Amino acid sequence: MHRIHLLSPGRFSIAAALVAVVLWSAAPLLAEQARGLAPLPLAALTLLAGSLATMPLSRRQPTGGLALRWQLAIWVGLPLLTMGAVSSYFIGMRLAPASDAALITYTWPVLFILLSQWLTFGRVRFSSVLGAMIAFAGAALLMAPEGGNSSQGSLAGYGFAMLAAVCWALYSWLCQATPVTLTPLMPRILLIASALTAAIFLPFAQGGITLPDTGTLLAGLAIGLGPFGIAMVAWDKALRFGKASLIGSLAYGVPVLAAAFLVLAGMSVLDWRLPIAGALVVGGCLQAGRR
């Protein structure tokens, strides 16, 4: 009689990716509830909370034997990309409508697929380029407000959201490419990213640092514990044990779920462009990930 392993590597990677997807989908909703904090201190708080959330998973992982380029990638590249992704994400959501910024940020799976194909095979498939064009057409639809009146603040917010997408794509590729598993190192990576973010913010805090109200503080901590703590560990595990194309495709549902959470919570208006843009982004991601 054959034994059935419920947690085979393939199933485990899919389960871990789904955990990350659900937690990431809740991030825009929590960020809207944490508007009492400016984007940079909010990013520093969430990254610190993420570091504490992943601390139980920490253990000694020797990296001294790695080549210098991999040590720099782990201890410099990943913290900088994490800081850039989280900070740009929060700034984008303040300058542009939250649902729009979240949708643009989650074009990053397309960028991840294009980057992986280019660095692995030295070329990019036409189907992936076509998928990227479809996905970015959805993002462009959001960037063209009705009536032709484009707000400079919104355009800047869209730019920061796209910067967050680029940072997440590079972060995901590095997570997959590093020769060691990153889960035991995640608390220190997030702590470094939090310290870097705080170091950038503190010189501009001339009026002093004021403590946020309890609701804002709890929302910020929740973002760190879930979307930027447990979710990042789950995503690292998913990439480590699963196929990049399959795992990346699961992330395509994040912008749709995120927008749905915001609309259901009454924090975003269901504009006619949002579902069309969401369909284009998801469809483009699926097209890009086709074999």
KAMOMO-V491700 format. One record per backbone hydrogen bond with DSSP energy under -0.5 kcal/mol. NH is the residue of the N-H (numbers start at 1). CO is the residue of the C=O. E is the energy in kcal/mol with one decimal. If there is no record, write none. Layout:
NH|CO|E, NH|CO|E
//
This chain:
5|3|-0.6, 6|4|-0.9, 8|5|-0.9, 12|8|-3.2, 13|9|-2.3, 14|10|-1.8, 15|11|-2.6, 16|12|-2.7, 17|13|-2.2, 18|14|-2.3, 19|15|-2.0, 20|16|-2.0, 21|17|-2.4, 22|18|-2.4, 23|19|-2.1, 24|20|-2.8, 25|21|-1.9, 26|22|-1.0, 26|23|-0.6, 27|23|-0.5, 27|24|-1.0, 28|24|-0.5, 30|26|-2.2, 31|27|-2.7, 32|28|-2.1, 33|29|-1.3, 34|30|-0.6, 34|31|-0.8, 35|32|-0.9, 37|34|-1.8, 42|38|-2.2, 43|39|-2.5, 44|40|-2.5, 45|41|-2.3, 46|42|-2.7, 47|43|-2.4, 48|44|-1.9, 49|45|-2.5, 50|46|-2.5, 51|47|-2.1, 52|48|-2.1, 53|49|-2.4, 54|50|-1.8, 55|52|-0.7, 57|54|-1.6, 58|55|-2.0, 59|184|-0.6, 66|63|-1.5, 70|67|-0.7, 71|67|-2.0, 72|68|-2.6, 73|69|-1.9, 74|70|-2.4, 75|71|-2.7, 76|72|-2.0, 77|72|-2.6, 78|73|-2.5, 80|76|-2.1, 81|77|-2.6, 82|78|-2.7, 83|79|-2.8, 84|80|-2.7, 85|81|-2.7, 86|82|-2.6, 87|83|-2.4, 88|84|-2.1, 89|85|-2.0, 90|86|-2.2, 91|87|-2.5, 92|88|-2.8, 93|89|-1.8, 94|90|-1.1, 94|91|-0.6, 95|91|-1.9, 96|92|-2.0, 101|97|-2.6, 102|98|-2.5, 103|99|-1.9, 104|100|-2.3, 105|101|-2.4, 106|102|-1.8, 107|104|-1.6, 108|105|-1.3, 110|107|-1.1, 111|107|-1.2, 112|108|-2.7, 113|109|-2.3, 114|110|-2.6, 115|111|-2.6, 116|112|-2.5, 117|113|-2.5, 118|114|-2.3, 119|115|-2.5, 120|116|-2.0, 121|117|-2.7, 122|117|-0.6, 122|118|-1.3, 123|117|-0.9, 129|125|-1.9, 130|126|-2.9, 131|127|-2.2, 132|128|-2.4, 133|129|-2.2, 134|130|-2.1, 135|131|-2.6, 136|132|-2.7, 137|133|-1.3, 138|134|-1.4, 139|135|-1.6, 140|136|-2.5, 141|137|-1.7, 142|138|-1.1, 143|139|-1.3, 144|141|-0.8, 145|143|-0.7, 148|145|-1.5, 149|146|-0.8, 150|148|-1.0, 151|149|-0.6, 155|151|-2.5, 156|152|-2.3, 157|153|-2.2, 158|154|-2.6, 159|155|-2.0, 160|156|-2.3, 161|157|-2.3, 162|158|-2.3, 163|159|-2.1, 164|160|-2.3, 165|161|-1.7, 166|162|-2.2, 167|163|-2.3, 168|164|-2.4, 169|165|-2.2, 170|166|-2.3, 171|167|-2.5, 172|168|-2.6, 173|169|-2.1, 174|170|-2.3, 175|171|-2.4, 176|172|-1.8, 177|173|-2.2, 178|174|-2.3, 185|182|-1.0, 186|182|-1.2, 186|183|-0.9, 189|185|-2.2, 190|186|-2.8, 191|187|-2.0, 192|188|-2.4, 193|189|-2.2, 194|190|-2.4, 195|191|-2.4, 196|192|-2.5, 197|193|-2.2, 198|194|-2.4, 199|195|-2.3, 200|196|-1.6, 201|197|-1.9, 202|198|-2.8, 203|199|-0.7, 204|201|-1.7, 205|201|-0.6, 205|202|-1.5, 206|204|-1.6, 208|205|-1.4, 210|208|-0.6, 217|213|-2.5, 218|214|-2.7, 219|215|-2.3, 220|216|-2.4, 221|217|-2.4, 222|218|-2.4, 223|219|-2.0, 224|220|-1.8, 225|221|-2.8, 226|222|-2.4, 228|223|-2.5, 229|226|-1.3, 230|225|-2.1, 231|226|-2.9, 233|229|-1.6, 234|230|-2.7, 235|231|-2.6, 236|232|-2.0, 237|233|-2.3, 238|234|-2.4, 239|235|-2.6, 240|236|-2.0, 241|237|-2.1, 242|238|-1.8, 247|243|-3.0, 248|244|-2.8, 249|245|-1.4, 250|246|-1.1, 250|247|-0.6, 251|247|-0.8, 251|248|-0.7, 252|249|-1.3, 253|250|-1.1, 254|251|-1.5, 257|253|-2.5, 258|254|-3.1, 259|255|-2.3, 260|256|-2.3, 261|257|-2.6, 262|258|-2.0, 263|259|-2.4, 264|260|-2.8, 265|261|-1.9, 266|263|-1.3, 267|262|-2.4, 268|262|-0.9, 271|269|-2.1, 274|271|-1.0, 275|271|-0.8, 276|272|-0.9, 277|273|-3.2, 278|274|-2.7, 279|275|-2.3, 280|276|-2.2, 281|277|-2.6, 282|278|-2.7, 283|279|-2.7, 284|280|-2.6, 285|281|-2.3, 286|282|-2.4, 287|283|-2.4, 288|284|-2.5, 289|285|-1.7, 290|287|-1.2
//
